[in-house]
Amino acid sequence: MVTTFYPPYNFGGDGIFVQRLSQELARRGHHVEVIHCRDAYRLMTGGKPTRDYDHVPNLTVHGLESSFGFLSPLATQQTGRPFFKAAAIRRILDKGFDVIHFHNMSLLGPEVLKFGRGIKLYTMHEYWLVCPTHVLFRFNRAPCARKYCFACTLVHKRPPQWWRYSGLLKTAARHVDMFIAPSRFLRDKHREMGFSAPIIRLPHFVPAIPDDHPESHSFTKGNPEKPYFLFVGRLEALKGVQTLIPIFQNYPKALLFVAGSGEYERHLKALAGDHENIRFLGHCSEQQLQPLYHRAVAVIVPSLWFENLPLVLIEALRQRTPVIVRDLGALPEVVEDSGGGLVYRTDNELVAAMDDLLENPGKRQSLGQLGYQAYQRDWTSEAHVQRYFALIRECAANRARATSMAASAKGME
């Protein structure tokens, strides 16, 4: 596994997914090694995480550091090449892995796609391959409908990436056997934006709930005085929590619980004031989130960007909790595939959906059950791993076929 961020040196769902997949493969007896960049995390945060790696048998984590510190990921961001880490990455990959799986390569650079000789996969967690800000959120205000990449990069307070104006990415992508899109929307959006490499859809997974998961959380211990709706995620403008606050300031029927932290947190708290209907829970561990999901009327995902396949949706459906999602990106795709929720476009439609689930507990239960059935079918670790290895076998067969055809063509010369 090759990725920029890996827990605890990570921020969002991409690192969590890489960790879950790595640990799942290791538990099944596979030898797994992870390469990630500690310098990149320190560049973004100015510090180190407060905890250490999870130690799992068969799993080795290489947290790369350079004597150049933050200059190393900055140089990569500008050039697309891991100048100060290339030797270390090559040394690890040259061990002869059967599969090399790339993930978020933003601060390791596309040049790394050329390294190593195994079957090569690349999971597209966001839009980094076609968007220098990763998220297709134009000027940090709205979904991108027309390219303004240079100006948009500056608005996002990032230096322009000069390698994007060369052929580096196109050349490097040829070394990847298959690109993986967790949603149909992400796959189709990349094709729409001119990315022509082979892409297959393979949804993410979340592990089953352990038998010893806790049944309480300090914010929901016992019965809350009101039912509540739940938001889970990093607090950024593009996540759309600011659109929920005015609604719940005028919605006496239920509370809004906001689980997460981030750079937009202070603004959101100021917007909410001391309103009793809105409660910020801060960062919650996976164990703390489980009872929060279970007791919520629904999980609301109000994202303002082309969200891919957020893990919070699958985590909610795993708990038989319905979801209410904005009609944008891949969010409605999850509801369509599972039947486990409702879709809205306007604030009035969101309020109507909330009323519907509050006033019809039987419907809430029915949607939750449909969502859980879809989780069992499509989003368990077992379902994912079966498809994952089928994909690897397909890629190996394609390589063998290409090698045979090349040999036959050479013999006919």
C-alpha positions in Angstrom: 0.0 0.0 0.0 1.4 3.4 -1.0 -0.4 6.5 0.2 0.4 10.0 1.5 -1.6 9.7 4.8 -2.0 6.7 7.0 -3.4 6.6 10.6 -2.5 8.1 12.9 -0.8 10.4 10.4 -4.1 11.2 8.5 -7.1 13.4 8.3 -10.0 11.7 6.5 -11.6 8.6 5.1 -8.9 7.7 2.6 -6.3 6.9 5.4 -8.9 5.0 7.4 -9.9 2.9 4.4 -6.2 2.1 3.6 -5.8 1.0 7.2 -8.9 -1.2 7.2 -7.9 -2.9 3.9 -4.3 -3.4 5.1 -5.4 -4.9 8.4 -8.1 -7.1 6.8 -5.5 -8.6 4.3 -3.0 -9.1 7.1 -5.6 -10.9 9.3 -6.2 -13.2 6.3 -2.5 -14.2 6.3 -1.2 -11.9 3.6 2.1 -10.0 4.1 1.3 -6.3 3.8 3.6 -3.3 3.9 2.4 0.3 3.9 4.4 3.3 2.7 3.3 6.8 3.8 4.7 10.2 4.3 5.0 11.5 7.9 6.5 14.8 6.6 3.3 15.5 4.7 1.2 15.2 7.8 3.6 17.5 9.8 3.5 20.0 6.9 -0.3 20.1 7.1 -0.6 20.2 11.0 2.7 21.5 12.3 2.9 18.7 14.7 2.8 14.9 15.4 -0.3 12.7 16.2 -0.9 11.9 19.9 -1.0 8.2 19.4 1.1 5.5 17.6 0.4 3.0 14.9 -1.9 0.0 15.5 0.3 -3.1 15.7 -1.1 -6.0 13.6 0.7 -9.2 12.8 1.8 -9.5 9.1 1.5 -5.7 8.7 4.6 -3.4 8.5 4.2 0.4 8.3 7.0 2.6 6.8 6.5 6.2 7.9 8.9 8.1 5.7 10.8 11.1 6.9 13.4 13.2 5.3 16.1 15.4 6.8 14.7 18.2 4.7 11.4 18.0 6.7 8.5 19.9 5.2 10.6 20.9 2.2 10.3 17.3 1.0 6.5 17.1 0.4 6.6 20.7 -0.9 9.2 19.8 -3.5 7.0 16.8 -4.5 3.9 18.9 -4.7 5.6 21.2 -7.2 7.4 18.6 -9.3 5.4 15.4 -9.0 8.6 13.6 -8.0 9.6 12.3 -4.6 13.2 13.7 -4.8 14.1 13.2 -1.1 12.2 9.9 -0.6 12.6 8.1 -4.0 15.5 5.8 -2.8 13.6 4.7 0.3 10.4 4.0 -1.7 12.3 2.1 -4.4 14.1 0.0 -1.8 10.9 -1.1 -0.2 9.0 -1.8 -3.5 11.9 -3.7 -5.0 11.3 -6.5 -2.5 9.1 -8.0 -5.1 5.5 -7.6 -4.0 2.8 -9.4 -5.9 0.5 -6.4 -5.7 1.3 -2.7 -5.3 -1.8 -0.7 -4.4 -1.6 3.1 -4.7 -4.1 5.4 -2.9 -3.8 9.2 -2.1 -0.6 10.1 -3.9 -0.8 13.9 -3.5 2.4 14.4 -1.7 4.3 11.4 -2.9 3.8 12.3 -6.5 2.7 10.5 -9.8 6.3 9.6 -10.5 6.0 6.8 -7.9 3.5 5.0 -10.1 6.5 3.9 -12.2 8.2 2.2 -9.2 8.0 -1.5 -8.5 7.0 -4.5 -10.7 3.9 -6.1 -9.2 0.3 -5.9 -10.3 -0.5 -2.2 -9.8 -3.9 -0.8 -8.6 -4.8 2.7 -7.8 -7.9 3.6 -5.7 -9.3 7.1 -6.6 -10.6 8.3 -3.2 -11.1 11.9 -4.5 -10.3 13.8 -7.7 -6.6 14.4 -7.4 -5.9 12.9 -10.8 -8.0 15.6 -12.5 -8.1 18.4 -9.9 -5.1 20.1 -8.1 -7.3 20.8 -5.1 -8.6 17.1 -5.0 -12.2 18.1 -4.5 -13.6 19.8 -7.6 -15.0 22.6 -5.4 -14.5 25.7 -7.4 -13.1 28.7 -5.5 -14.1 26.9 -2.3 -17.7 27.9 -3.0 -19.5 25.5 -5.4 -19.0 22.2 -7.3 -16.7 22.7 -10.3 -18.7 23.0 -13.6 -15.9 24.7 -15.5 -12.1 24.6 -15.1 -10.4 27.6 -13.5 -7.6 25.4 -12.1 -4.8 28.0 -11.7 -7.0 30.7 -10.0 -8.9 28.0 -8.0 -5.6 26.6 -6.6 -4.6 30.1 -5.4 -8.0 30.6 -3.7 -7.5 27.2 -1.9 -4.2 28.7 -0.7 -2.1 26.1 -2.5 0.9 26.7 -4.8 0.4 25.8 -8.4 1.6 22.4 -9.5 3.7 22.9 -12.5 4.0 19.2 -13.3 0.3 19.2 -14.2 1.2 21.1 -17.3 3.6 18.4 -18.5 2.9 14.8 -19.6 4.1 13.3 -16.3 0.8 12.0 -15.0 -0.3 10.5 -18.4 3.0 8.7 -18.7 3.0 7.4 -15.1 -0.7 6.3 -15.3 0.3 3.8 -18.0 2.2 1.8 -15.3 -1.1 1.1 -13.5 -3.0 -2.0 -14.4 -6.4 -0.7 -13.1 -7.8 2.4 -11.5 -10.5 1.7 -8.9 -13.5 4.1 -8.4 -15.6 3.4 -5.3 -18.7 4.9 -7.0 -20.1 5.1 -10.5 -20.2 8.9 -10.2 -16.5 9.2 -9.5 -15.7 6.8 -12.4 -17.9 8.8 -14.8 -16.7 12.2 -13.6 -13.0 11.2 -14.3 -14.0 10.0 -17.8 -15.9 13.2 -18.4 -12.8 15.2 -17.5 -10.6 13.3 -19.9 -9.0 10.7 -17.8 -8.7 7.8 -20.2 -7.0 5.0 -18.2 -9.0 1.8 -17.4 -11.3 2.3 -14.4 -13.4 -0.3 -12.6 -16.0 0.3 -9.9 -15.3 -1.4 -6.5 -17.1 0.1 -3.5 -15.4 0.6 -0.1 -16.3 -1.6 2.9 -16.5 -1.1 6.6 -15.8 -4.0 9.1 -18.6 -5.7 11.0 -19.3 -4.3 14.5 -17.4 -6.2 17.1 -19.5 -8.1 19.7 -18.0 -6.0 22.6 -18.8 -2.5 21.2 -19.9 0.0 23.9 -23.6 0.7 24.4 -23.2 4.3 25.7 -21.6 7.6 25.0 -21.4 10.6 27.3 -23.6 12.7 25.0 -26.4 10.0 24.6 -26.2 8.1 27.8 -29.7 7.0 28.7 -32.5 8.6 26.7 -31.8 12.1 25.2 -34.4 14.7 26.1 -35.2 14.8 22.3 -34.6 12.6 19.3 -31.5 13.7 17.3 -30.1 13.7 13.8 -26.4 13.1 13.4 -23.7 14.6 11.2 -20.3 12.8 11.2 -17.2 14.1 9.4 -14.4 16.6 9.1 -15.6 20.1 9.7 -14.8 21.9 6.4 -16.9 24.4 4.4 -17.5 21.8 1.6 -19.1 19.4 4.0 -22.1 21.7 4.3 -22.8 21.7 8.1 -23.4 25.4 7.9 -26.5 24.7 5.9 -27.9 22.6 8.7 -27.5 25.1 11.5 -30.2 27.6 10.5 -32.6 24.7 10.0 -32.1 23.3 13.5 -32.2 26.7 15.1 -35.8 26.7 14.0 -36.6 23.0 14.4 -37.8 22.3 17.9 -38.7 18.7 17.2 -35.1 17.3 17.3 -31.5 18.0 18.1 -28.5 18.1 15.7 -25.4 16.3 16.9 -22.2 17.2 15.1 -19.4 14.7 15.5 -16.1 15.8 14.1 -13.4 18.5 14.2 -11.6 20.6 11.6 -10.5 24.1 10.5 -14.2 25.2 10.0 -15.2 24.2 13.5 -14.8 27.7 15.1 -16.9 29.3 12.4 -19.7 26.7 12.8 -19.8 27.2 16.5 -20.0 30.9 16.1 -22.8 30.4 13.6 -24.7 28.1 16.0 -24.1 30.3 19.1 -25.4 28.7 22.2 -28.5 27.3 20.6 -29.7 24.3 22.7 -30.7 22.3 19.7 -27.2 22.1 18.2 -24.4 20.2 20.0 -20.8 19.8 18.9 -19.3 16.6 20.1 -15.8 17.1 18.8 -13.7 14.2 17.4 -15.3 10.8 18.3 -13.5 7.5 18.1 -15.0 4.6 16.1 -16.2 3.0 19.3 -17.9 6.3 20.4 -19.6 6.7 17.1 -21.3 3.3 17.1 -24.0 4.1 19.7 -24.4 7.6 18.2 -25.2 6.0 14.8 -27.5 3.5 16.4 -29.7 6.0 18.3 -29.9 8.7 15.7 -33.1 9.2 13.8 -31.0 9.4 10.7 -27.5 10.5 9.6 -27.6 13.6 7.4 -24.9 14.2 4.7 -25.3 17.8 3.4 -22.1 17.9 1.3 -21.8 20.8 -1.1 -19.1 19.1 -3.3 -19.1 16.0 -5.5 -18.7 13.6 -2.6 -17.5 10.1 -3.5 -18.5 7.3 -1.2 -18.2 8.6 2.4 -17.6 5.8 4.9 -20.1 7.4 7.3 -23.0 6.3 4.9 -21.9 2.7 5.1 -21.3 3.0 8.8 -24.8 4.3 9.4 -26.5 1.6 7.3 -24.4 -1.0 9.1 -26.2 0.2 12.3 -29.7 0.0 10.6 -29.8 3.8 10.7 -31.3 5.5 7.6 -29.5 8.3 5.8 -30.7 11.7 4.4 -28.3 12.9 1.7 -28.1 15.9 -0.6 -28.7 15.1 -4.3 -25.1 15.7 -5.3 -22.2 13.5 -6.4 -22.3 9.9 -5.4 -24.6 10.4 -2.4 -27.9 9.6 -4.1 -26.2 6.6 -5.7 -25.9 5.0 -2.2 -29.6 5.6 -1.4 -30.6 4.2 -4.8 -28.5 1.1 -4.4 -29.6 0.4 -0.9 -33.1 1.8 -0.4 -31.8 2.9 3.0 -32.5 6.6 3.0 -34.0 9.7 1.5 -32.6 12.4 -0.9 -33.2 16.1 -0.8 -32.3 19.2 -2.9 -33.7 22.1 -0.9 -33.9 23.0 2.8 -37.7 22.5 2.7 -37.2 18.9 1.3 -34.7 18.2 4.1 -37.2 19.3 6.7 -39.9 17.2 5.1 -37.6 14.2 5.2 -36.8 14.8 8.8 -40.5 15.1 9.7 -41.3 11.9 7.8 -38.8 9.8 9.8 -39.8 11.4 13.1 -43.5 10.9 12.6 -43.2 7.5 11.0 -41.0 5.2 13.1 -42.1 2.2 11.1 -40.7 3.9 7.9 -37.5 4.7 9.7 -37.2 1.0 10.7 -38.0 -0.2 7.2 -35.4 2.1 5.6 -32.8 1.0 8.2 -33.4 -2.6 7.5 -33.1 -2.1 3.8 -29.8 -0.3 4.3 -28.5 -3.1 6.6 -29.4 -5.7 4.0 -27.5 -3.7 1.3 -24.5 -3.5 3.7 -24.5 -7.2 4.2 -24.6 -7.7 0.4 -22.3 -5.0 -0.9 -20.1 -3.3 1.8 -18.8 -6.0 4.2 -15.1 -6.9 4.3 -15.9 -10.3 2.9 -17.8 -8.9 -0.2 -15.0 -6.4 -0.8 -12.1 -8.9 -0.5 -13.7 -11.4 -2.9 -14.1 -8.7 -5.6 -10.6 -7.3 -4.8 -8.9 -10.6 -5.5 -11.1 -11.3 -8.5 -9.8 -7.9 -9.9 -6.2 -8.9 -9.1 -6.6 -12.2 -11.0 -8.2 -10.3 -13.9 -5.2 -7.9 -14.1 -2.8 -10.8 -13.9 -4.6 -12.6 -16.8 -4.5 -9.4 -18.8 -0.8 -9.1 -18.3 -0.2 -12.7 -19.2 -2.3 -12.3 -22.4 -0.5 -9.1 -23.4 2.9 -10.8 -22.8 1.9 -13.8 -24.9 0.6 -11.6 -27.8 3.8 -9.5 -27.7 5.9 -12.7 -27.9 3.8 -14.1 -30.8 4.2 -10.8 -32.6 7.9 -10.9 -32.1 8.1 -14.5 -33.3 6.4 -13.5 -36.6 8.9 -10.8 -37.4 
